[in-house]
Amino acid sequence: MKTQVFTKPLAEAVIACSECLARDPMRVGPGTLRVARGDRELTLMTRTRTGVVRMVFRVPCDPGDPWAAVLDANGASRLAKVLRSATTSKKKKSGAAESVDIERSATSLVVSVGGQRVTLHAGDVQDEEPGPVDGEARVLDGVGDLVSRIARAMTFCAPAGSRDLTRGPHLYLRAAGTCRIPVIVSTDGHRMFMDGEVGDCAEATTVLRVPGDNWRSAVRALDTTFDRIRVVRSAIVGSVDKHLDYLVFESTDREVRILLETPQVRLPGWSGYIPPDSIPAAFDVTCNKADLVRGIKAIPQKNGSSEGRVAIAQAAHSLNLQAGTADDLIEQSLNAEVAGAQGTGVTLAPRYVLDALAVVGTERVRIRQVAALDPVRFLEVGVSETWTTRRLSGIIVMPVFNPRD
């Protein structure tokens, strides 16, 4: 039984599934990739011991008789390697490797693509233990950029940490009328990211967390546009009061399901970390984001005090960057609009500044600190090309103490 499939969509599906299996935290009894052929469609579905991420891909194929096979994690990895090579090789001739031939035998899958031929051990589909049963589902409204919003928030969390608060971004769901996510908040204990208005946090009906490790297992499959995104509550078979919450991304060719968490600690009232704009700020400067990025990157990261800190000071019509020691001082000046007191400055970690600027979606950025040792806010100035219905409330970066002060 031979099946012909286009190389590119199959490669994207297999590579994403392989990475999902490889990242699953359950090392004993690794996951599997189920491959099933329908009349005109090849379906690929991951299954892991933890079930924190599940992917389903649907790839068009030529008409033929149905069959099914199961690859283990090693088999999926070998197949992904072959397909990646077929889609990225610069030596192939034009038109080569446009399709993949898959032949199902009694004990294997034989895959031929771009002059390569690999035989993979494939088992039969076994009866699976019943998993969680989907129950209540809420379709999210206005989520065309939800993937990018969560991806930006991931920069500011610490999934490997032991603190419940830092394991991933928190989604504040509001179910009044249509269900939507007006606010996303994440923190690693040193920095805080807020996408939305802090006042909307109090009106949220549900708060769920996207674990960073789960997100990274699924991120390869999220690089597309989805038709619908839902929050699904699933009941655990055999349990009366236990349930699981999933964030489900759906389109015509795939479904990606990510297990969410309910925070086990009381979340802070984030407004205490964000001084109102009405309070005058000692440090308040607006400049071109690209200029500031170039200025920070131009500072040598070498042994000495220039590593891990940069002083940002405001002058009459400029922003001054300083790093290094008194004997080896590095200075740069950038054009800026200054609203705070001249000579006032703050010392920050360069990496933290670059991370903050990387998620600012506008050409200009405003940097604001009300008083010394207060958190520093990075704010967007203008309208981002990525969205028009919301604004970034800001990235909070704690200042670094400067022994020269």
Secondary structure, DSSP 8 states (H G I E B T S, - for coil): -EEEEEHHHHHHHHHHHHHHHHH-S--SS--EEEEEE-SSEEEEEEE-SS-SEEEEEEEEB-S---EEEEEEHHHHHHHHHHHHHHHH-SSS-TTTTSEEEEEE-SSEEEEEETTEEEEEE-B---------EEEEEEEBSS-TTHHHHHHHHHTT--TTSS-GGGSS-EEEEE-SSSBEEEEEEEE-SSEEEEES-GGGGGG-SEEEE--HHHHHHHGGGGSS--SEEEEEEEE-TT-SS-EEEEEEEE-SSEEEEEE-B--SS----GGGGS--TTS--SEEEEEEHHHHHHHHHTS---SSTTTT-EEEEE-SSEEEEEEE-SSSEEEEEEEEEE-S-TT-EEEE-HHHHHHHHHT--SSEEEEEESSTTS-EEEEEES--SS-SS--EEEEEE-----TT-
